[in-house]
C-alpha cells in the first residue's frame, strides 16, 4: 500500500514517540507498561509494532484473547513483516492449538521466503503432530540443506525411524514449549489434513525438464563476476551476472549486484528491476531494502516510496545511523526541516563525533537565519 508524504511523516513521528515510550515501559510494572502502550495506540492506532508488543505483554499476563486480537492486528497492518507473521503462527499453534491456521500462516511465510528455517522447522513439527511423517521428513531435510548444523532438524530426523516404527510413541515428536493457557479446539479433522497436503504441494517446486549441463555453478559464476566488478570490468561483470540469474532466477545477491552495476552504468530502469527482484526474493534483507530505497530517492525522485521503506527499516533498527541519515535527508528535501533536524540530532546522540550530521544541522541553522 502506497502511503502519502503526510502518512509517512506521521509514522516517523510515531516511531520516535514509541521509542521514548519503550524506554519508560522497561522501568515500570507490567500493568503500567500496558497502559502506556494503549495510550500510544489511541493516538497512533495503525502502528503495527505497538500492537505486536501489546500482544506479547497480554500473553505474558495470561490474557490470550486480547493477545490474539493484537497479534492479528499487527499482522493485518503490516503483512510483509515476518516477525509479526511468525508470532501469530506460533500463537495459533502453541497457545490456541489452531493447527490448521498455523499451517496456513507458516506456508505463506515459505511462499515469500523458501529459505526461512524457523518456518520449515515449525511445519516439520506440526507435520509430525498430525501424522504426516514423510512431509515432516521433507521439511527437516530442507532445513539441513540450508543449515547443516541445525540441531532441531538433526534431532527430529534421528528420531524419525523410531517414529515410523512406533507411531503412537509421544517421545518421537519434538517438544514445544508449554503454553501459559490453552483454548480448546476440536482435534484436526481429516479434511484439515487433506487441506494441508494440498497447501504443501502448492509450495513444492514443479518438476522441470532436465537442464543442459553447465560448466560452472552459480556460486562460481558469482565469484567470477565479483572479481570482474572489482577490476572495473563492469560490462563483463553484468554479462556474467545476467547469465547467472538466467541459470538461477532465485539468486537474490546476483540481482542486487546487477542493480548496483546497472545504476553505476546509468541504466536506472534495469537497476530498479533487479533491486526490486532482490527485495522480493529476500524481503528481510536490510541491505537490499536500503539499496532499493537509495535508488528510488536518488535516481527516480520517488521520495514517498523511499521514505516508506526507510520508515519500516527504522522501526526495526532504531539506532541504525545510515537509516537515520537517509530519513533526515529525505525530510530535508521535502522541506520538513524540523523532522530532518530531529533525526540528525538522533545521529549525534548516538555518534557525537559525526561531522556530517553536525554540518547538516549548522547549515540548516544558517539557512534559517538567512530567511529571518
C-alpha positions as CSV (number, residue, x, y, z in Angstrom):
1,X,0.0,0.0,0.0
2,X,1.4,3.4,-1.1
3,X,1.5,6.0,1.7
4,X,1.2,9.7,1.3
5,X,4.0,12.0,2.5
6,X,2.0,13.0,5.5
7,X,1.3,9.4,6.4
8,X,4.9,8.6,6.2
9,X,5.9,11.6,8.4
10,X,3.2,10.5,10.9
11,X,4.8,7.1,11.0
12,X,8.2,8.7,11.6
13,X,6.9,10.8,14.4
14,X,5.1,7.8,15.8
15,X,8.3,5.7,15.7
16,X,10.2,8.4,17.6
17,X,7.5,8.7,20.2
18,X,7.3,5.0,20.6
19,X,11.0,4.6,21.2
20,X,10.6,7.1,24.1
21,X,7.6,5.1,25.5
22,X,9.5,1.8,25.3
23,X,12.3,3.4,27.4
24,X,9.7,4.2,30.1
25,X,8.0,0.8,29.8
26,X,11.2,-1.0,30.7
27,X,11.3,0.8,34.0
28,X,7.7,0.2,35.2
29,X,5.4,-2.7,36.2
30,X,3.6,-4.7,33.6
31,X,0.2,-3.0,34.2
32,X,1.7,0.4,33.8
33,X,3.5,-0.6,30.7
34,X,0.3,-1.9,29.2
35,X,-1.4,1.5,29.9
36,X,1.4,3.4,28.3
37,X,1.2,1.4,25.0
38,X,-2.6,1.5,25.0
39,X,-2.5,5.3,25.4
40,X,0.0,5.5,22.5
41,X,-2.3,3.4,20.3
42,X,-5.1,5.9,20.9
43,X,-3.0,8.4,19.0
44,X,-1.4,6.1,16.5
45,X,-4.0,3.2,16.1
46,X,-2.3,1.9,13.0
47,X,1.2,1.5,14.5
48,X,1.8,-2.3,13.9
49,X,4.8,-2.6,16.2
50,X,2.9,-1.4,19.2
51,X,0.1,-3.9,18.6
52,X,2.7,-6.7,18.4
53,X,4.4,-5.6,21.6
54,X,1.0,-5.2,23.3
55,X,0.1,-8.8,22.3
56,X,3.3,-10.1,23.8
57,X,2.5,-8.3,27.1
58,X,-1.1,-9.6,27.2
59,X,0.2,-13.1,26.5
60,X,2.7,-12.7,29.5
61,X,-0.2,-11.7,31.7
62,X,-2.3,-14.7,30.6
63,X,-4.9,-12.7,28.6
64,X,-4.9,-15.0,25.5
65,X,-8.0,-13.4,23.9
66,X,-6.5,-9.9,23.8
67,X,-3.1,-11.2,22.8
68,X,-4.7,-12.9,19.8
69,X,-6.6,-9.7,18.8
70,X,-3.4,-7.6,18.8
71,X,-1.2,-10.3,17.1
72,X,-3.8,-10.4,14.3
73,X,-4.0,-6.6,14.2
74,X,-0.2,-6.2,13.9
75,X,-0.2,-8.8,11.0
76,X,-3.1,-7.1,9.3
77,X,-1.4,-3.7,9.4
78,X,2.0,-4.9,8.2
79,X,1.5,-8.2,6.3
80,X,5.1,-8.2,5.0
81,X,6.7,-8.2,8.5
82,X,7.9,-11.8,9.0
83,X,8.2,-11.3,12.8
84,X,4.5,-10.5,13.2
85,X,3.6,-13.4,10.9
86,X,5.7,-15.8,12.9
87,X,4.4,-14.5,16.2
88,X,0.8,-15.1,15.0
89,X,1.6,-18.6,13.7
90,X,3.4,-19.5,16.9
91,X,0.4,-18.3,18.9
92,X,-2.1,-20.2,16.8
93,X,-0.1,-23.4,17.3
94,X,1.4,-23.3,20.8
95,X,-1.3,-21.4,22.7
96,X,-4.5,-22.0,20.8
97,X,-3.8,-25.3,19.2
98,X,-5.3,-24.0,16.0
99,X,-3.2,-26.3,13.9
100,X,-4.8,-25.6,10.5
101,X,-4.4,-21.8,10.9
102,X,-0.8,-22.2,12.0
103,X,-0.1,-24.3,8.9
104,X,-1.6,-21.7,6.5
105,X,0.4,-18.9,8.1
106,X,3.7,-20.8,8.1
107,X,3.2,-21.9,4.5
108,X,2.5,-18.2,3.5
109,X,5.9,-17.3,5.0
110,X,7.6,-20.1,3.0
111,X,5.9,-18.9,-0.2
112,X,7.6,-15.5,0.3
113,X,10.9,-16.9,1.6
114,X,11.5,-20.6,0.9
115,X,14.7,-20.3,2.9
116,X,13.1,-19.5,6.3
117,X,14.4,-22.2,8.6
118,X,12.1,-21.3,11.5
119,X,9.1,-21.8,9.3
120,X,10.5,-25.1,7.9
121,X,11.1,-26.5,11.4
122,X,7.7,-25.4,12.6
123,X,6.0,-27.1,9.7
124,X,8.1,-30.2,10.3
125,X,6.9,-30.3,14.0
126,X,3.3,-29.8,13.1
127,X,3.5,-32.5,10.3
128,X,4.7,-35.0,13.0
129,X,1.8,-33.9,15.3
130,X,-0.9,-34.6,12.6
131,X,0.8,-37.8,11.5
132,X,2.3,-36.6,8.2
133,X,5.8,-38.1,8.9
134,X,7.0,-38.1,5.3
135,X,6.2,-34.4,4.9
136,X,7.9,-33.7,8.2
137,X,11.0,-35.5,6.9
138,X,11.0,-33.3,3.8
139,X,10.7,-30.1,5.9
140,X,13.5,-31.1,8.2
141,X,15.7,-32.3,5.3
142,X,15.2,-29.0,3.6
143,X,16.3,-27.2,6.8
144,X,19.6,-29.2,6.9
145,X,20.2,-28.4,3.2
146,X,20.2,-24.7,4.3
147,X,21.9,-25.2,7.7
148,X,23.7,-28.5,8.1
149,X,24.3,-27.8,11.8
150,X,20.7,-27.2,12.7
151,X,20.2,-29.2,15.9
152,X,16.4,-29.2,15.9
153,X,16.2,-30.7,12.4
154,X,19.0,-33.2,13.2
155,X,17.3,-34.4,16.3
156,X,14.0,-34.7,14.6
157,X,15.4,-36.7,11.7
158,X,17.3,-39.0,14.0
159,X,14.1,-39.8,15.8
160,X,12.1,-40.4,12.6
161,X,12.9,-44.1,12.1
162,X,11.6,-44.7,15.7
163,X,8.5,-42.6,14.9
164,X,7.8,-44.7,11.8
165,X,8.1,-47.9,13.7
166,X,6.0,-46.8,16.7
167,X,3.6,-44.0,15.6
168,X,1.9,-43.9,19.0
169,X,5.1,-43.1,20.9
170,X,4.9,-39.5,22.2
171,X,8.6,-39.2,22.7
172,X,9.2,-39.1,18.9
173,X,7.6,-35.7,18.5
174,X,9.9,-32.7,19.1
175,X,8.8,-30.9,22.3
176,X,7.2,-27.5,22.1
177,X,7.3,-25.0,25.0
178,X,4.2,-25.4,27.2
179,X,1.8,-22.5,26.8
180,X,0.5,-20.5,29.7
181,X,-3.1,-21.4,28.9
182,X,-4.9,-23.2,26.1
183,X,-8.2,-22.6,24.3
184,X,-10.0,-25.8,23.5
185,X,-10.5,-26.7,19.8
186,X,-11.7,-29.9,18.2
187,X,-8.9,-32.3,17.0
188,X,-7.6,-31.8,13.5
189,X,-10.1,-33.3,11.1
190,X,-9.2,-35.5,8.1
191,X,-10.4,-32.6,5.8
192,X,-7.9,-30.3,7.5
193,X,-5.1,-32.8,6.9
194,X,-6.1,-33.1,3.3
195,X,-6.1,-29.3,3.0
196,X,-2.6,-29.2,4.5
197,X,-1.5,-31.8,1.9
198,X,-2.8,-29.6,-0.9
199,X,-1.1,-26.5,0.5
200,X,2.1,-28.4,1.0
201,X,2.0,-29.4,-2.6
202,X,1.5,-25.8,-3.7
203,X,4.8,-24.7,-2.3
204,X,6.8,-27.6,-3.7
205,X,9.0,-26.9,-6.8
206,X,7.4,-28.0,-10.0
207,X,9.5,-30.7,-11.7
208,X,11.4,-29.2,-14.5
209,X,12.8,-30.9,-17.6
210,X,16.5,-31.7,-17.4
211,X,18.7,-28.7,-17.9
212,X,21.8,-28.7,-20.0
213,X,25.0,-29.4,-18.2
214,X,26.6,-26.1,-17.2
215,X,30.3,-25.9,-16.7
216,X,30.2,-23.6,-13.7
217,X,27.9,-23.5,-10.6
218,X,26.0,-20.3,-9.7
219,X,28.4,-19.6,-6.8
220,X,31.4,-20.0,-9.1
221,X,29.8,-17.6,-11.6
222,X,29.1,-15.1,-8.9
223,X,32.7,-15.1,-7.5
224,X,34.0,-14.6,-11.1
225,X,31.5,-11.7,-11.6
226,X,32.6,-10.0,-8.3
227,X,36.3,-10.2,-9.4
228,X,35.4,-8.6,-12.7
229,X,33.5,-5.8,-10.9
230,X,36.4,-5.2,-8.6
231,X,38.7,-4.9,-11.7
232,X,36.3,-2.2,-13.1
233,X,35.2,-4.5,-15.9
234,X,31.6,-3.6,-15.3
235,X,30.2,-4.7,-18.7
236,X,31.8,-8.2,-18.3
237,X,30.5,-8.5,-14.7
238,X,27.0,-7.6,-15.8
239,X,27.1,-10.1,-18.6
240,X,28.2,-12.9,-16.2
241,X,25.6,-11.9,-13.6
242,X,22.8,-11.9,-16.2
243,X,23.9,-15.4,-17.2
244,X,23.8,-16.4,-13.6
245,X,20.2,-15.2,-12.9
246,X,19.1,-16.9,-16.1
247,X,20.6,-20.1,-14.7
248,X,19.3,-19.5,-11.2
249,X,16.4,-17.0,-11.0
250,X,16.3,-17.1,-7.2
251,X,19.9,-15.9,-6.7
252,X,19.0,-12.7,-4.9
253,X,22.5,-11.5,-4.3
254,X,23.2,-11.5,-8.0
255,X,20.0,-9.5,-8.7
256,X,21.2,-7.0,-6.0
257,X,24.6,-6.6,-7.6
258,X,23.1,-6.2,-11.1
259,X,21.1,-3.4,-9.6
260,X,24.2,-1.7,-8.3
261,X,26.2,-2.2,-11.6
262,X,23.3,-1.1,-13.8
263,X,22.9,2.1,-11.7
264,X,26.7,2.7,-12.0
265,X,26.3,2.3,-15.8
266,X,23.3,4.8,-15.9
267,X,20.7,2.2,-16.8
268,X,18.4,3.0,-13.9
269,X,15.3,1.2,-15.2
270,X,17.2,-2.1,-15.3
271,X,18.8,-1.2,-11.9
272,X,15.3,-0.8,-10.4
273,X,14.1,-4.1,-11.9
274,X,16.9,-6.1,-10.3
275,X,16.8,-4.3,-7.0
276,X,13.1,-4.9,-6.7
277,X,13.6,-8.6,-7.6
278,X,16.3,-8.9,-4.9
279,X,13.9,-7.4,-2.3
280,X,11.1,-9.7,-3.5
281,X,13.3,-12.8,-3.1
282,X,14.7,-11.8,0.3
283,X,12.3,-9.2,1.9
284,X,14.1,-9.4,5.2
285,X,17.5,-8.4,3.8
286,X,18.2,-4.9,5.1
287,X,21.0,-4.2,2.6
288,X,18.7,-5.0,-0.4
289,X,16.0,-2.8,1.1
290,X,18.4,0.1,1.6
291,X,19.8,-0.2,-1.9
292,X,16.3,0.0,-3.4
293,X,15.3,3.0,-1.2
294,X,18.5,4.8,-2.2
295,X,17.8,4.2,-5.9
296,X,14.2,5.4,-5.6
297,X,15.3,8.5,-3.8
298,X,18.4,9.5,-5.8
299,X,17.5,8.4,-9.3
300,X,13.7,8.4,-9.5
301,X,12.9,11.2,-7.0
302,X,10.2,8.9,-5.5
303,X,10.6,10.4,-2.1
304,X,7.4,8.9,-0.6
305,X,8.3,5.3,-1.7
306,X,11.9,5.7,-0.5
307,X,10.7,7.1,2.8
308,X,8.2,4.3,3.3
309,X,11.0,1.7,3.0
310,X,13.2,3.6,5.4
311,X,10.5,4.1,8.0
312,X,9.9,0.3,8.1
313,X,13.7,-0.3,8.4
314,X,14.0,2.3,11.1
315,X,11.2,0.7,13.2
316,X,13.2,-2.5,13.2
317,X,16.6,-0.9,13.7
318,X,16.1,2.5,15.6
319,X,19.8,3.0,16.1
320,X,21.0,2.4,12.5
321,X,23.0,5.6,11.6
322,X,22.6,5.2,7.9
323,X,18.9,4.9,8.1
324,X,18.6,7.9,10.4
325,X,20.7,10.0,8.0
326,X,18.7,8.8,5.0
327,X,15.4,9.8,6.6
328,X,16.8,13.1,7.6
329,X,18.0,13.8,4.0
330,X,14.6,12.9,2.5
331,X,12.8,15.0,5.1
332,X,15.0,18.0,4.3
333,X,14.5,17.5,0.6
334,X,10.7,17.5,1.2
335,X,11.0,20.8,3.2
336,X,10.3,19.1,6.6
337,X,13.3,20.6,8.3
338,X,12.1,20.1,11.9
339,X,11.8,16.4,11.2
340,X,15.2,16.3,9.5
341,X,16.8,18.0,12.4
342,X,15.2,15.6,14.9
343,X,16.8,12.6,13.1
344,X,20.1,14.4,12.7
345,X,20.1,15.0,16.5
346,X,19.4,11.3,17.0
347,X,22.5,10.6,15.0
348,X,24.6,12.9,17.1
349,X,23.2,11.4,20.3
350,X,24.4,8.0,19.1
351,X,27.6,9.3,17.5
352,X,28.6,12.7,18.9
353,X,31.6,12.8,16.6
354,X,29.6,12.5,13.4
355,X,30.7,15.5,11.3
356,X,28.2,15.0,8.5
357,X,25.2,15.4,11.0
358,X,26.9,18.3,12.7
359,X,27.5,20.1,9.4
360,X,24.0,19.5,8.2
361,X,22.5,21.0,11.4
362,X,24.7,24.0,11.2
363,X,23.7,24.6,7.5
364,X,20.0,24.3,8.4
365,X,20.5,26.8,11.2
366,X,22.3,29.2,8.9
367,X,19.6,28.9,6.3
368,X,17.0,29.6,8.9
369,X,18.8,32.8,10.0
370,X,19.1,34.0,6.4
371,X,15.4,33.6,5.9
372,X,14.8,35.6,9.1
